[in-house]
């Protein structure tokens, strides 16, 4: 068999369970593809072939011994923000270029317990700050649909590996859209869970009250398999919720589109900068959902103009505090020949952090400083509460809310957007993080340049199962999620 990469996760699980192929064969197939195709896509920061093959052999042995889970032996890639014991965790930064974690993130250890095989660590914007993956110290990752375009960010590597079939699925994190926007740019399904559903333990922190990890894959069904291994309470993360986890795979048929009330926030479709093609594809997908039995309900989300200013105070404020730990002393990059302690701090941070990260630290430190704290940080927290209330009011009327995931399709590499232009591109995703809600991206077509467009569905708290199920139902009637970029069609 030469085209393992065309199989769904369910088909891989069935093939392994019935001994049609081994984990070693499957893993070797992906390693071959990575060796041949990744030099064009540049999605992996670190590939771990030896470890992957030894994990694959262990998976095959476990299966023979009758100790396999459904996913045992299936490969995956981790965003390079998840700590992996013994393998470098760079967070896309020169600061952590030499950092090898002494422990695994909970998401990583849960994946290992399920028997998943790690192919390697994939590229991302530095410390997950960005929307293109270009701020990575390791250079830009390419969009498999068009190598001159970005895959989105910050989980751009996670999106690119799946879209190029260099991994069957991948983990990502989403602080302000970093799962949904790259999924949208690369034609994938990506779920940002409710804050507290997935443990943040061992994830390099960006903005702790917003960060949440989730799955990225071709289909809702594939995401559901990975979500089953990721979700759950973790005593090591005090913000993770001690609440029973759904069986996301079993629930894929649990929600019917028939009778579903989908809220259409009218303010969202009047945003300046919403690309006409994106708008058209999203509206077509909503028509399809209507034909499948959903009711579209026009709703108001009045706070849309506050989203970008609020997020771009709170996220940098938390980042400036989280990133104060990188001082050149404990771990990470240290400058050469410091003359004194202040020089050591100063130069290690100036040389170790890239421009976007430095910008955020400066904005955040300013917003938190005495004299400005009330005017900026405290005010942003109050507005955050109003944004949440706005969503809760909407959920009194509708089951889910529909929006584009991003106002445009993938930018050209090097488009050198100014920072504010780039921040405005986050308009549809960041409010979801401010409110702590779950949301999913589903591919719904292409623009005139054959770049993917995504629909975002935002759910009420703990509705991951419902979101996956709705997208799964939609994907039973459409084939956007099965379309592949030309580079993914190539055999290794
Ligand atoms: N693009 C947003 C930012 O730059 C979101 C990033 C993320 O979700 N990690 O902050």
Boltz pocket constraint, residues with backbone or C-beta under 6 A from the ligand:
constraints:
  - pocket:
      binder: B
      contacts: [[A, 127], [A, 128], [A, 129], [A, 130], [A, 131], [A, 153], [A, 154], [A, 173], [A, 174], [A, 175], [A, 176], [A, 177], [A, 178], [A, 179], [A, 206], [A, 315], [A, 422], [A, 426]]
      max_distance: 6.0
